[in-house]
């Protein structure tokens, strides 16, 4: 067997082994530069509130899951920082689970 064929066979076997170990076992936070946080909306609907994150840069987008019917939207986006974003929610005291990118 030629050396190049042996190397190709070993690399292919190694890649298959790695895929078998990690396939389906890496979550979003391990695979993408993001942070996952839980926050509670302000007690007054449509009132600005801050969400602290540890992204260490100004976020560009987020995905939100809300525990009731409502709309979550950006607030004062130009004031977002590497530590906080500002949001508003159309319902009072909703619990939000956010993935911040």
C-alpha positions, 0 to 999 in steps of 0.5 A, spaced: 500 500 500 502 506 498 503 511 503 498 516 500 493 511 500 495 509 507 494 516 510 488 517 506 485 511 509 487 513 516 484 520 515 478 518 513 477 513 519 479 518 524 474 523 521 468 518 521 470 516 529 470 524 530 463 525 527 460 518 531 463 522 537 460 529 536 454 528 531 448 530 535 452 532 541 454 539 540 449 544 542 448 551 539 452 555 544 458 550 543 458 551 536 456 558 535 459 565 538 453 566 542 450 567 549 443 564 552 440 568 557 433 568 561 430 575 562 423 577 565 420 583 561 418 589 564 412 589 569 409 595 564 407 592 557 412 596 552 416 599 557 424 598 555 428 593 559 435 591 559 438 584 558 445 583 561 449 578 556 456 576 556 457 576 549 463 581 549 461 584 543 455 588 541 450 583 538 447 584 531 441 579 532 437 575 537 432 569 537 427 569 543 422 564 546 417 567 550 412 564 555 406 567 553 403 570 547 406 577 546 411 580 541 419 582 543 422 587 539 428 592 539 429 598 543 434 603 543 438 599 539 444 604 538 445 604 545 446 596 545 453 594 548 458 589 549 454 587 556 447 589 555 441 590 550 435 593 551 428 590 549 421 591 549 415 586 550 408 587 548 406 583 555 407 584 562 412 580 566 413 575 560 419 570 561 424 570 555 429 565 553 434 569 548 440 566 544 444 573 543 448 573 537 
